Amino acid sequence: MFKTYLAAIFATDNLCEKFPSFCDAVNKTSGNISPLYSLDGIDWTILVLYFGILLVLSIYGGYRVKQVIDFWRYCKIKPEPKARFGEETLPRITIQLPLFNEMYVVERLLKAVTQIDYPRERLEIQVLDDSTDETVDVARRSVDFYARQGFDIHYIHRTDRTGFKAGALANGMKTAKGELVAIFDADFVPKPDCLRKLVDFFTDPQVGCAQMRWSHINGTYNLLTRLQTIMLDGHFVVEQTVRNRTGGFFNFNGTAGIWRKTAIELSGGWQHDTLTEDTDLSFRAQLMGWRFVYLLDEDAPSEIPVEINAFKAQQRRWAKGVMQVGIKLYRRIWAAPLPLRVKLEMFFRLTGNISYPLMIFVSLLQFPLLLVRYNQGLYHLMIFDVPLLFFSTISVVLFYGTGVWYLDRQGRAPRLFHLPLVMALGIGLAFSNARAVLEAMVGLKSEFVRTPKYSVEEASDETWKRKKYKRKRGWLPLLELGLAFYFVLAIAYAVRMHMWGPIPFLFLFLFGYGYMGVMSIMQTTSGRRLLNLWRPLDAERRA
């Protein structure tokens, strides 16, 4: 095969006129390059690996297509509470606000929570603060301010951070007065009617948890936030709705919802042996028979990361945590008396992130695959390409496009045009998330890495660039840039050989890895420069 490729290069560059004896020697041993060229061992290895991986990805793609079909079947079947609480019988609710170094958003959070429409005598607020910086003073002052206004609000500070967020929630449960527990992360701005929208579902004693869909207060801030909103909407519109309304298991997303305190306690409580304590508790509770409710058409606004390294850290934590939950609970799930349909749904949910290591293999195989395609001719492989690429690629467009189509009743076109970039962004996460998945599979533990929040709401707000909490870029951007350069060479080769079909797909890989690598370096470097410039100015202002 090497001689065949070498002959192809010489033939393409018209070097055979200069080196006729060499070309003759190569052709005698490798044969003429044509669609009739016979496959050798290396060719077969490349094809088997590529189409084998593509087959696995297409199976997960078929699962996404099924979710899209089920969504349009069930999206109009909205959950209704079994009964309604009277104003005098409303249950006591404890709102838990877990914090860790959230100095820029804690005041916004407390302002929103204290404006929630619920009887004050039936509402308790716990500020569960594990912070190690100025957030401690900011949060304590805010709690004191609202306590003087008559709110039942408590500031609970830990210094050891054992168990991270799960540990903070479990610690708050020890003194929580409410029979229901609502949770809001620091990046959320709950609406005044959020508890009223959820609480009546708990008239059914079997309901253990009810949650709203996330919305995004800064979704149009930059290209990254625009792409994130589409990715998140795919999850919250399609996945969560289908799982809940078809009788499957869906997971509480850690915030913007209410738990029955008894359901938490009887299901084993908050545990911190995974990075996604919310998914872990959700599945343990549903395995015990508790019902969950998901409200697609009610939303809780949140701030999403505007900086690429924070986004990657968040995605990495979710990928690793879900894989950890799968390893932890898979035996219980398969042994449970559940319909096979539900078990298969759980399998796809808990193993879906295996696509990231596979995506790296697919990426590395692209250039060798181009060489095989050149030797074999495009149409020899179309019979495999078309169905597999449909389920592994077009299924992604259908999945995320459904979320956009449902939410954007008017003006759908702008976000739909972003779908190819959403696919590229998913590809660009391959190195970061593959590392997380492999760490989970080998049992490597890591700390809970919080997602920095900067209180960015307006498109003109650039202050986050000189704020604290920047994530370090590490060494992954170098790999991402290296693979981006690899795809530059692959595209150049495809153009030279007039192989136009694969070029659009190669550009997706190029954009995904290039965008991740370039933005990781640029935002980290510019952030440090601005922060170093800001510190003396800020010190002078304070003086």
N, C-alpha and C positions, 0 to 999 in steps of 0.2 A: 504493500500500500504506500509506503514512503516513496518508493521509486515512481509510483503512479502520480503522486502529488507533485513530486519534483518535475516530472515530465509536463504536468499541467502548467506549472509556473514558467518553465522554459518556453512552452508553446505560446502562452499568453503574451509574454514579453518579446516575442519574435527573436529569442536568443538562439534558436536552432540554426538560423542563418549564419551566426557567428561560430556556433559550436556544433556542427553537423554530426561529427563522430560521436559526441557525448549523447546527443538525442537518439541517434540510431541505437546506441548501446542500451539506453534506458528502455526504448520501445521494444527491443527484442525480448527484454525480461519482464516488462510490465504490460505489454499489449497496448493497443491503440485506445486512447481515451474516448469513450462514446457511451451512449445509453445502454450498449450491450456489454459493457465492462462487467466482468464477473466479480462478485463480492469475495473478499478475503476475510480472515479472522478478525482483523481490527475493525473492518466495516461492520461486520455482524455484531461485534461487541458494542460499538457506538449505537447502532440501530436498536438493539435489544434494550440497552440501558435507557435510551431516549424514549422509545415508545412504551417501555414498561413503566417509567416514571409518569409519562403523560397519561397512561391508562389509570394509574392511581389517582392522579389529580383530576381526571375526568370523572371518576366515580364520585369524588367529593363535589365536583361540578354538577353532576346529575342530582345530587342531594340538594344543591342550591336551587336548581330548576324546580324540583318538587316543592321546595319551600315557597317559591314564587307562585306556583299554581295554587297551593293551599292558601296562601295569603289572600288571593283574589276570591277564593271561595268563602273565606271566613271573616274577611275584614269588616263586613257590615253586621256581624253578629256581636253586639257589644255586651259586655258583662253588666248586670244589674244587681244591686244589693238585695239580699233576701228580705230586708225590712229597713226601716229608718229609725234612727235614734231620735227621741224627743229632746228638746233643749235641756230638760232637767235630768235626762238619763245618759247624756253624753259621757263616755268613759274618760277617765283621767289619762292624759298622754304626757309622757316624758320625751322631750326633744333632746337628742344627743348630738353634739357638735364636736367631732374629733378634730383636733388641730395639731400640727407640728410645723413650727416656723412659718406662720401665715400672716406676717405683720401687715401686708398690703391689702388683705381682704377680710380680716376678722371683723372690722367695724361694719363693713358692708353686710356681712353675713348676719351679725347680731341685729342690725337695723331691720333687715328683712324678716327675721324670725320673730322679733317683737311686734311686728305689724300683722302677724297671722291672725285671721279671724277665728278665734276660739275662746270660750270662756276662760278668763284669766285664772279663776279659782280651780280650774281643771287642767291647768297647763303648768308643767315644770320644764325648765331649761337647764341642761347640763353642758357646760363648756369643758370638754375633756382635753386639756392642753398638755402635750408632751414637749413643748417648745424649749429651745435652749438659747434663744436670742431675744430681741426686743419685743417679740410677740407676747411674752409673758406680761410685760407692763401694759401693753396696749389692751390685751384681753382682760386683764384684771381691772383696769380703769373702766372699760366698757361694761363689764359685769356689775361693778359697783354703781355705775350710772343708772342702769336699768333696774337694779335692786331697789334703789331709792324711789323709783317710779312705781314700785309695788309689784314687780314681776317676781315670781318664784324662780329665781335664777341662781345657779351655783357655779363657782369656778373650782375645778378639780385639776390640780397640777401633779404630774408624776415626773420624777427625775431619772428613773432607770429605763423607761421606754420598753420594758419587757413585753414581748408580744406585739409591739408596734400598734397599728390601729386596732387590731383585734383585742390586744391587751387593754387598750384605753376603753373600748366599749364594754368589755367584761368588767373592768374596774368600776365604771359608771353604773352598771347593772346592780351592783351590790347595794346602792342607796337609791335607786330609781323608784319613785313613788307610783308611776303610771302602770296601768295594766296593759297599755299599748306603748310602744317605743318607736318614735319617728327619728330618722337619721338624715342629716344633711352634711355633706362635705363642705370644706371651706370655700370651694369655688362655685357654690350654688347660691342663687338668689331666689328662694322659694316665694311663690305667689301667695297673697293673703288667703286665698280660698283653698290652698292645697290640702289641708287636713280635712276640711269639710268634704272634699271630693273623694277622699279615701276612707274616712272613718266608718261610713254606713255599711261597708262590706263586712265589717267585723260583727254585725248582728248575726252572721252565720258562725257558730262556734267552731266550725271546721276550718275557717280561713285563718291561716297563720301569718300571711304577709300580703300586702298590696303595694304596688309601685306604679309610678308615673313614668312616661317617656321623658328622656332628656331632650332639651332644646338648647340652643347655643346663642349666647348674647353677643359673641364676637365672631360669629361664623363667617363674616365677609371681610375680616380684617386684612388678611393676605392670602396668597395662594395656598399656603399650608393649611390655614383654617378652613378655607373653602373645600379642600379635598378631605379634610378630617370630617367635616359635617356630613359629607356624602357617605363616608365609611361608617360613621356612627349611626346615621339614619338607616342604613341597611340593616344594622343589628337591631336597633330599637323599633323600627317599623316592621320589618319582615320577620326576622328570627324570633324576637320575643313574642310578637303577636301570634305567630303560627304555633309555637310551642305551647303557649297558654291556652289557645282556643281549640286546639286539637286534642287536648287531654295529655299533653306531654309535660315534661319538667322544664320550667324556665328558672333562671337564676336571678335573684335579687342583685342589683348592680351596685350595692354598697352605699347608696344614697337615694334621696328622693322617694322614700317609701316608709311604710309603717309595718312594724312587726308586733305580733302578739307576744307579750313577755313570756307567757307560759310555753309558747311554741319554741322560743329560743332555749329555754331552760330544759325542756323535755327532749330536745334534739341534741343535747350535749353542749350547748352554749357556744360562745365564740372561741374558736381554736386557732392557734397561730403557727401550725406546722405547714401551712401553705401561704403563698403570697396573695391569694384571692380568698380571704376568709369569708367573703360574702357568698361566693359560689359554693364553697364547701358547706356552709351552714344551710344554704338553700336546698341542696340535694339531700343532705341528711334529714332535713325537716320533711321534705316531700316523700322520702323513703318511709317515713313514719306515718304518712297519711294526711299530713296537713295540706290544705288547698291554698294555692296562690292566685292572686288576681293581678292582671296587668291592664292598665288604662292607656290605650294607644292614643286617644284623642285628648288627653290631659297632659300637660307638660310642665316640667320644672326647669327653668333657665339655668345654664351653667356657663362658666368660662372655660374654653379649651386652650391648650398650649399654643402660643404664637411662635415658639422657638423650637427648632428641629430636634435638638438634643433632649429637651424635655419630652417632646412627643415620642421619641425613640425609647426613652426610659420608661414611659408609661406603657407603651405597647409591649416592651420587653417584660415588664412586670406581669401584665395580663397574660401573655403567652406562657410564661413559666408557671404562673399560678394555676391556670386551667389545666396544664399538663400534670402538675402536682396533685390536683384534685382527682384527675382521672386515675393516676397511679394509686392514690389513697382509697378510692371508693369503688373501683371497677368490680371487685369481687362481690361487694354488697349489692351493687346494681344488678349484676348478672344472676345473683342468687335470689333476688327479691321476686315476689310473685307479681311481676309486671308484664303487660303485653309485650310481645316481641317488638312491635312497632316503637314502643317507648324506649326499650333497651337500645334499639338501633339508633334512634334519635340521640340518645345519650352518648353512644359510641362516637357518632360523627361530631357531636358538640365537644367532647373531651379530647378527641384526637386530631381535630382539624388543623391545629398548629404544626403538625408534622409536615405540612406542605412547605414550610420555610426551608428546612434542610434539603428537601427534594428540589426546591426552586434553585438552590445553589448548584446542584448537579445539572439541572436543565440549563442553567446559565453557562456553565463551563463546557457543556456539550455542543453549544451552538456553532462554534467555529469548526470543529471536526465534522459536524453534521452538514455544514455548507460544502465541505470537500466531498463528502459522500453523495450529496445531492448533485454536485457538479458531474460526478462520474456516472451516476445512475440516471440522471434526468429527472425533472420535477414530477412528471406524471406517474412515475413508478411508485412514489410514496404518497400521492394524493389520497389513495383509498384508505390509508391510515390517518393521515393528517386531518382531513375534514371532520370526521365524527369526533375524534379526540380533542381537537382544538375547539370544537363547538362547546363541548361540555366543560372543558377546562378553562376556556377564555370567554366565550360569548355568555356563558352562564354568569360570569362576574358582572358583565354589563347588564344583564336582565335583573340580577339581584339588586345591585345598587341603583339601577334605573327605576326599579319599582318603588324604592323609598322616595326618590326624588319626585316621581310621578304622583304618588299619593299625597305628599306634603305640599308640593308646589302646585296648588290648583290652578294658579295663573302664573305665567312667566316661567314655565318649566325649562324652556330651551337653554338659558344660560348655564344652569347646573348640569343639564344633560351633556353639554359639550365638554364638560370636565371629566366624563367617565373614562376616556383613555388614560388621562393623567392619574386617575384613581388607581387604575390597574398598574400603572408604572410605579406609583408610590408603594403599593403592596409588594411589588417586586423589590423595590429599594430597601424594604424592611427585612429582606431575607437574611442578611448576615447577623443583624442585631437579634432578631427573633429566633433564628436557628441556634444561636449560642444559648439563648434562654431555654429552649426546648431540650437541648442536649444536657444542660446543667440539671434540669428537672429529671431527665431519664437516668442520670448517673447518681442522683441523690445529693447534688451539691447545694448546700444551703446558702442563702444570701439575705441581706437585710431588706426591709421594705423601703424602697426608694420612692419618696413622695414626688408628686408632680408639682413643680414650682408654679405659683399663681402670682400675677402681677397687677390684678385689677385693670385689665385692658378691655375697654368696651368700645371706645371710639376709634374709627379708622385712622385718625390723625395722631393718636396717642403713641409716641415713641419713647416714653419715659422708661419702659421696661428694659431698654438696652443698658441703662445705667443702674439698674437695681440689683439686689443680691439674688442668690439662689441659682445662679447660672450652673448648668450641668457641664462637666468636662467632656470634651469630645472623645478622648481615648484614642485607641489605634484603629478602630473600625473604619473611620472615614478613609484611611489610606487603602484599605482593602476595597472599599466601595469605589474609590477613584481608580484604583488599578483595574477593577472589572469594567468600569466605564470606558477606560482606554482600550481594553480588550474588545469591547463592542464597537469602538470606532474602527479598529482594524477589521473586524468581521463585516461591518457595513461597507468599508472600502473594498474588501475582497468581493462581496456580493455585487457591488456596482461594477467592478472590473469584469466580472464573469457574466454580467447581464442577468443575474438571478434576482429579479425584482420582487418575487412573491414574499420571501422572508423578511425583506427590508422593514416594513411597518412594524413587525414584531421585534426586530432587533432594535429599532428606535425606542420602543417601550422599555427594554432593558437598559439602553443607554441613558434615557432620561431618568429612570428610577434610581440607578446607582449613582449617576452623575449628580443629580439633585441632592441626594442624601449626603454624598461626600462633600460637595462644594458648600452647601448650606451649613453643614456641621462645622466646617473650618471657619467660614466667614462669620457666622453669628457668634462663635466663641471668641474669635480674635477681635471683632469689633466691640463685643460686649466688654472684654477686658480693657480695651483701650478707652472706651467711654467711662468705665467704672474708675479707672485710674485718674482720668481727667476730672471726674465728678467729686471724688473724695476730698481733695484739698479745697474745692469750691464749697462743698457742703460743710466742711469743718470751719471755713472762714465765715460762712453764713451763720452757723450756730454760735460762733464766738461773738 
